[in-house]
Amino acid sequence: MSSATSSATSKGVVIVTGSAQGIGLAIAHRLAKDGFDIMLNDITTKTTQLEEAQTKIVHETGRRVEIFSGDVSKEEDVKGMVDTTVKTLGGLDVMVANAGVCTTGPMIDVSVAEWDRLFSINVRGTFLCYKYAAKQMIAQGRGGRILGACSGAGKQGEKFMSAYASTKFALRGLTQATAQEIGEHGITVNLYAPGPIDTEMTRSAVAGIGGGNAEATVAMYTERVALKRFGDVTEIANLVSFIASKDSGFITGS
């Protein structure tokens, strides 16, 4: 599906992975409102959701919005996504490596296959997005912003979240090292680390942690939060909006 072409000057071009729903969709919508042109990405089974998101964002913002269905854990898909973005939208200024998955349960019950699945999407997928975004931004010579999705579980390990927490801890090392390597090119690299946000993935994880008693687990997590509520996806999108902007130029590796 081809997007509309805006007559307004673009602030730049953004890729948002995992943007068919939840936090990723909210980020894409907010950055389009900010004046960026957007490449939406998610897995092929969510292509219909991507098309619906594309139509809605174009209608509400007038920005150019394209879609690329692909798996961030596959190198050829990530390279193709970046190449297609450059070809159709004219470059790449912001990469939001938002795609991720979660599993819950006792560490001794986590299978090797499930462990590898989480690392392939959450860690390898983010690494590939960082790699190909950085290569393109360095070649363009105009700087850029690279963002990844961390979590509160990437700062403090949680019971029944050993695999997920391990992937998010790994992203901190990747992000800090990459920020040091490419900072001289005017490219910043940062993570956003939401606490409990009201999304489908969070609800699924909460149900798993609570052994099916989601209500009690929600109450427990709510009590831990200073504001005594779960966050909204738009609140994360607002943060990403700032990190993606020129105003955040001296923030990197965080």
N, C-alpha and C positions, 0 to 999 in steps of 0.2 A: 504494500500500500504506500502510495506516495503522499508526502505531507504537504501542507500549505506552505507557501513562501511568504515570509513577513517582509513588509517594506521598511520596518524599523531597523535601525542599526543593531547588529548583534553584539553582545558582550563577549562572545566566544562560543566554543563548541564543547559540550559535555557528554561523556559516556556515563550512564548509571547502570551497573549490572544488578540483577535481581530486582528489576523495577516493575514487575507485573503487579505487585501488590505491596502492602505494608510500608515499611520505612523507605524502601527504594522508590516506590511510586510517589510517596510524599516528597522525597528529595527532588525527583525529576520535575514534579509539578512546581515546586517552589523555585527551582533554578530557571525554569522556563518563564515564570513570572518575573524573575530578576532580569530577564532579557537574553538568556543563553539559548542557543539551539541545542537540541537534545537527541542523542542516540539511546533509545531504550533497549535493554537486553534482558532476556531470561531464557530458560530452557524451552525446547520446541513444544512441549506439552502445554505451555502457557502462552503460545502465540496469539490465541484469540483474546486473552486478557491484555496482551501488549497492544493489539490493534484497538481494543476499546480504550485503553489508556491514551494511545496516540490521538485518537479522535477527540477525546475529552480535552486533552492539553492544548491541541491545536485550536479547538473552538474557544477555549477560555483565555488563551494567551496570544494567539496569532503567531507563535514561533514556529520555526521549522522543526519537525519531529519525525525521526525515522526509527525503524525497528530492526534489530538483528537478533534472530533466534539462534542461540548457541550455548554450549556448555563451557563455563570458564575453566573447568579442570582440563580441557583439551587445548593444547598449544595452538593447533591449527585454527580452532574457533576463535581464540582470543586475538591472534594475529589477523585473522580475517575480519574480525569486528573493528579493530583499529584501522585497518586498510580501507574498509568500507566507509567508515566514519569520515576519514580524510577525503575520500573520493566524492562522497555525497554532500558533506557539510563543509568541506574546505579546510579541515585541520583538526587539531585537538588541543584544548586548553585546560580542561579539567577531567580527570578520571576519578570516578567514585566507584571503588571496588566494594560494592555493598553485598553482593551475593554470598549467602552462607546458609548452613543447615545446622540443626541441633539434634542431639539424641540424649536421652537421660536414662539413668539406671545404675545399679551398683557396678563399680569398676570390674569386679570379678565376673560379671555377666556380659561385659562388652566384648563382642566378637572382633577378631582381627579384621574381618571384612567391613564391619561398621566403623572401626577405628580408621581404617584406610579411606573409607568413603568421606568421612569428615575432614581428614587431612587433605584429600585430593581437592575438595571444593573450597574449604575455608582457607587453607594455607597455600597449596599449589595454585589455586585459582587466583588468589590475591597476588601472589608472586608474579604470575604471568601477566596480570593486568598492570602491575607496577612496571614490569620489564618492558612491555611493548608500548605503554604510554610514555615511559621515560625516553625510549629510543626515538619516538616520534617528536616529543617535545624538544629534545636536544637538537634534532635535525632542523626543527623549525627555528630555533634560536630566539624564542620570545618568552621563555620561562613557562611556568604552568603550575598547576595544583594537582597533587595526587592524594587521594583520601582512601582509607580503608576502614572497615567496620570491625571494631573491637567489641568489648562488652565488660560489664562489671565483673564477669567471670574470668576476664583476662587480667584482673588485678588481685582477685582473691578467689582461690579455688573453692568450689561449692560441692558439697556432698551430692552424689548421684550425677555429677556433671564432669567427670574426669576427662572424657574425650573432648567435649566441647571446650572446657576451660583450657586444656592443653593447646588446642588450635589457636585460641585467642592470646595466650601467652606467647606463642610463636610469632604472632603478627607484631607484637611489640618489638621484638628483636629485628625482624625484617624491616619494619618502618624506621626505626632509629638508625640502622645501618644504611639504608637507602637514602635517608635524608642527608647523612654525612657525605655520601658518595656524589650526589647530584646537585647539592646546594649551590655549587659554583655556577651552575647553568640557570640560576634563578627559579628553580623548581622546588617547591616545598612539599613535604611528605608528612602527613599527619593521620592519626586515627580518631574517630569519634567512638566513645565507649558508653552507650546507653545503659541505664539501669533497667528496671522492669518497664517495658513499654507495651501498651495494649495492642498486640498483633496476634495473628493466627499462630505464628511460631511460638510466641511466648505462652499462649494459652495451652498449646500442645505440650510444651516443656513443663509447665506448672502441673498439668494433669499427671505427667509421668513422675515428677518428683514426689507428688503427694500420694502416689499409689492409687490414683483415681479420685482422690478427695481434693478436687481442684479448689473448691470453696475455701477449705481450711488453709491450703497452701497460698492462695491469693491473699488471705488475711495475714498470714505470717510475713509474706514479702512486703505487703502494704505497711505493716507496722515498722519494718526496717527503714522505710523511706522517710526522710525528714518531712516531706510534704504530705505524707500519709495517703498517697494515691499512686497509681500507675501513670506513667507519662503517655502523652499522645504523640503519634508519628509526626505531626506538624512541628512539635517542639524540637525534635531531632533535625528535621529539615531546616528549621531556622538557624540552628547551629552550623550545619553544613553550608548554608548560604553565606555565612560570615567567613568560614574557612576557605571557601571557594573564591572569595572576593579579593580585590587588590588590597583591601584594608588589613588583611591578615598576613602581609608580606614578610613579617619578621617572626612568624611562628612556624617552626618546623621540628620534626622529630618527636612530636608530643602525641 
